[in-house]
């Protein structure tokens, strides 16, 4: 297993999501990134590592201010309502085990943002100037003219939101971003895994090679934001404010011990549309203030519906509840990481979800768990028998498990290849199903000889022990159903809580002790009732 950043420096394995803009309720795209981070951090916890998982909300800027005004409330009231009624409840619903939730309107954040920017100013990294150009309120970003799309009546549109940009002219403060191009390119060269996937890295490298412009880091045309400490007529540019959450949430300027034991992030998970902010502006800010850079910035692709990026503005936003109500939370968590290679764009399809649910979850995995529990109950009174007659048929299963554990650990824990890691586990599930089909324990049970009885015990122990390991390997992805399986196998009284099981031990054969009480609980993945539509 490759050494992780935590093993090298002794701190927490620190993973962040973007802090999400609270102009509306969360959709599938937001949940996709957050579930990915949750699976990654749960996996590292089961490696026995200290973990810190951060998510939160971005609450300043012109877009929030306008949305609040349109709804007849103050920006703070709007943020409070959305966070408490939409964002936090969804993460709880999806079993997101985040360690912290940062809001950029919290004093623990705003005070530290002012300090950070003041430090840059004192070091001569910030100067006063003017700017005029096309501005997208949705992106909270000035756009290059060449990136704009042509709209009706000569309007120029943001390529992300497909809405007209505004021409802004204002006096701002600027960060000397242009001076950091060579240092950034040197860092990318020395650390080829800094930006992932490779296509994202190539895009950023090409962008920086073309030359960077100094960055406007304040706004004076509205007042919903953190005040510039030396000139309170200005508010700090929302992206400077937002990026600093990764530092302020772990003690920057307030708890040095926590900060040094956590920062920088091992992984920043971001959508590819905000990659440049994280891979160019953020590391340049850190370089300017003498702080260490994150170890990896991983850009996930877009979820597509009908060929369009999923978003409220494009009317393709789908509520996660529309899917969890039908498929269940664990299946939801599983599907998007199983069906879409992380880092690539992927199209959501209700039909594909239904087909994969039925084939892999209900038929392969859920049916295996039900069959094994039922047979242990029928033939051994619910007490797991001892495998006293192992033979050639069992060796491939033992080897298959060892391979599945190594493959899943490498792919999920090191490479963030969730689809590949989950596929490795489900290949093993199929192997165990095939083993039962070949060994035909229901036929062996008809022979009441001592040898047949020993053989039956061995077959069922092999299947149950395989399920024990599978519950451990899928716990990060599907914690609720994994817990149900753990309880069905009677594992906890003998092995302890499922969350305490280590990935590296999952492949050790024979951990589930004979004599464990196996019960046939509720079906893990009930058959779907149709029709139902998102």
Secondary structure as the mmCIF struct_conf table of DSSP 4:
data_model
#
loop_
_struct_conf.conf_type_id
_struct_conf.id
_struct_conf.beg_label_comp_id
_struct_conf.beg_label_asym_id
_struct_conf.beg_label_seq_id
_struct_conf.end_label_comp_id
_struct_conf.end_label_asym_id
_struct_conf.end_label_seq_id
HELX_LH_PP_P HELX_LH_PP_P1 UNK A 2 UNK A 4
HELX_RH_AL_P HELX_RH_AL_P1 UNK A 5 UNK A 9
BEND BEND1 UNK A 10 UNK A 11
STRN STRN1 UNK A 13 UNK A 21
TURN_TY1_P TURN_TY1_P1 UNK A 22 UNK A 23
BEND BEND2 UNK A 24 UNK A 24
HELX_RH_AL_P HELX_RH_AL_P2 UNK A 28 UNK A 45
TURN_TY1_P TURN_TY1_P2 UNK A 46 UNK A 48
STRN STRN2 UNK A 51 UNK A 58
BEND BEND3 UNK A 61 UNK A 61
HELX_RH_AL_P HELX_RH_AL_P3 UNK A 62 UNK A 70
TURN_TY1_P TURN_TY1_P3 UNK A 71 UNK A 72
BEND BEND4 UNK A 73 UNK A 73
HELX_RH_AL_P HELX_RH_AL_P4 UNK A 75 UNK A 82
HELX_RH_PI_P HELX_RH_PI_P1 UNK A 83 UNK A 87
HELX_RH_AL_P HELX_RH_AL_P5 UNK A 88 UNK A 93
TURN_TY1_P TURN_TY1_P4 UNK A 94 UNK A 95
BEND BEND5 UNK A 99 UNK A 99
STRN STRN3 UNK A 100 UNK A 103
TURN_TY1_P TURN_TY1_P5 UNK A 104 UNK A 105
BEND BEND6 UNK A 106 UNK A 106
HELX_RH_AL_P HELX_RH_AL_P6 UNK A 107 UNK A 122
TURN_TY1_P TURN_TY1_P6 UNK A 123 UNK A 124
STRN STRN4 UNK A 126 UNK A 136
TURN_TY1_P TURN_TY1_P7 UNK A 137 UNK A 140
STRN STRN5 UNK A 141 UNK A 142
HELX_RH_3T_P HELX_RH_3T_P1 UNK A 145 UNK A 147
HELX_LH_PP_P HELX_LH_PP_P2 UNK A 148 UNK A 148
STRN STRN6 UNK A 149 UNK A 150
HELX_RH_3T_P HELX_RH_3T_P2 UNK A 152 UNK A 154
STRN STRN7 UNK A 156 UNK A 157
TURN_TY1_P TURN_TY1_P8 UNK A 159 UNK A 161
BEND BEND7 UNK A 163 UNK A 163
STRN STRN8 UNK A 164 UNK A 164
STRN STRN9 UNK A 166 UNK A 175
HELX_RH_3T_P HELX_RH_3T_P3 UNK A 177 UNK A 180
HELX_RH_AL_P HELX_RH_AL_P7 UNK A 181 UNK A 190
TURN_TY1_P TURN_TY1_P9 UNK A 192 UNK A 193
BEND BEND8 UNK A 194 UNK A 194
STRN STRN10 UNK A 195 UNK A 196
BEND BEND9 UNK A 197 UNK A 197
HELX_RH_AL_P HELX_RH_AL_P8 UNK A 198 UNK A 209
TURN_TY1_P TURN_TY1_P10 UNK A 210 UNK A 210
HELX_LH_PP_P HELX_LH_PP_P3 UNK A 212 UNK A 214
STRN STRN11 UNK A 215 UNK A 216
STRN STRN12 UNK A 218 UNK A 219
BEND BEND10 UNK A 221 UNK A 221
BEND BEND11 UNK A 225 UNK A 225
HELX_LH_PP_P HELX_LH_PP_P4 UNK A 226 UNK A 226
STRN STRN13 UNK A 227 UNK A 228
TURN_TY1_P TURN_TY1_P11 UNK A 229 UNK A 230
STRN STRN14 UNK A 231 UNK A 236
HELX_RH_AL_P HELX_RH_AL_P9 UNK A 238 UNK A 243
TURN_TY1_P TURN_TY1_P12 UNK A 244 UNK A 244
HELX_RH_AL_P HELX_RH_AL_P10 UNK A 245 UNK A 248
TURN_TY1_P TURN_TY1_P13 UNK A 249 UNK A 254
HELX_RH_AL_P HELX_RH_AL_P11 UNK A 256 UNK A 262
HELX_LH_PP_P HELX_LH_PP_P5 UNK A 263 UNK A 263
BEND BEND12 UNK A 264 UNK A 264
HELX_LH_PP_P HELX_LH_PP_P6 UNK A 265 UNK A 265
BEND BEND13 UNK A 266 UNK A 266
STRN STRN15 UNK A 267 UNK A 271
HELX_RH_3T_P HELX_RH_3T_P4 UNK A 272 UNK A 274
HELX_RH_AL_P HELX_RH_AL_P12 UNK A 275 UNK A 276
HELX_RH_PI_P HELX_RH_PI_P2 UNK A 277 UNK A 281
HELX_RH_AL_P HELX_RH_AL_P13 UNK A 282 UNK A 288
TURN_TY1_P TURN_TY1_P14 UNK A 289 UNK A 290
HELX_LH_PP_P HELX_LH_PP_P7 UNK A 292 UNK A 294
BEND BEND14 UNK A 295 UNK A 295
STRN STRN16 UNK A 297 UNK A 300
STRN STRN17 UNK A 303 UNK A 305
TURN_TY1_P TURN_TY1_P15 UNK A 306 UNK A 307
STRN STRN18 UNK A 308 UNK A 309
TURN_TY1_P TURN_TY1_P16 UNK A 312 UNK A 315
HELX_RH_AL_P HELX_RH_AL_P14 UNK A 320 UNK A 327
HELX_RH_AL_P HELX_RH_AL_P15 UNK A 329 UNK A 339
BEND BEND15 UNK A 340 UNK A 340
TURN_TY1_P TURN_TY1_P17 UNK A 342 UNK A 343
BEND BEND16 UNK A 344 UNK A 344
STRN STRN19 UNK A 346 UNK A 347
HELX_RH_AL_P HELX_RH_AL_P16 UNK A 350 UNK A 356
HELX_RH_PI_P HELX_RH_PI_P3 UNK A 357 UNK A 366
HELX_RH_AL_P HELX_RH_AL_P17 UNK A 367 UNK A 380
TURN_TY1_P TURN_TY1_P18 UNK A 381 UNK A 382
STRN STRN20 UNK A 383 UNK A 383
HELX_LH_PP_P HELX_LH_PP_P8 UNK A 384 UNK A 386
HELX_RH_AL_P HELX_RH_AL_P18 UNK A 392 UNK A 408
HELX_RH_PI_P HELX_RH_PI_P4 UNK A 409 UNK A 414
TURN_TY1_P TURN_TY1_P19 UNK A 415 UNK A 415
HELX_RH_AL_P HELX_RH_AL_P19 UNK A 418 UNK A 439
HELX_RH_AL_P HELX_RH_AL_P20 UNK A 441 UNK A 444
TURN_TY1_P TURN_TY1_P20 UNK A 445 UNK A 446
BEND BEND17 UNK A 449 UNK A 449
HELX_RH_AL_P HELX_RH_AL_P21 UNK A 450 UNK A 473
TURN_TY1_P TURN_TY1_P21 UNK A 474 UNK A 477
HELX_RH_AL_P HELX_RH_AL_P22 UNK A 479 UNK A 488
TURN_TY1_P TURN_TY1_P22 UNK A 489 UNK A 490
HELX_RH_AL_P HELX_RH_AL_P23 UNK A 492 UNK A 495
HELX_RH_3T_P HELX_RH_3T_P5 UNK A 498 UNK A 500
HELX_RH_AL_P HELX_RH_AL_P24 UNK A 503 UNK A 506
TURN_TY1_P TURN_TY1_P23 UNK A 507 UNK A 507
BEND BEND18 UNK A 508 UNK A 508
TURN_TY1_P TURN_TY1_P24 UNK A 509 UNK A 510
BEND BEND19 UNK A 512 UNK A 512
TURN_TY1_P TURN_TY1_P25 UNK A 514 UNK A 515
STRN STRN21 UNK A 517 UNK A 517
BEND BEND20 UNK A 522 UNK A 522
BEND BEND21 UNK A 524 UNK A 525
HELX_LH_PP_P HELX_LH_PP_P9 UNK A 526 UNK A 529
BEND BEND22 UNK A 530 UNK A 530
#
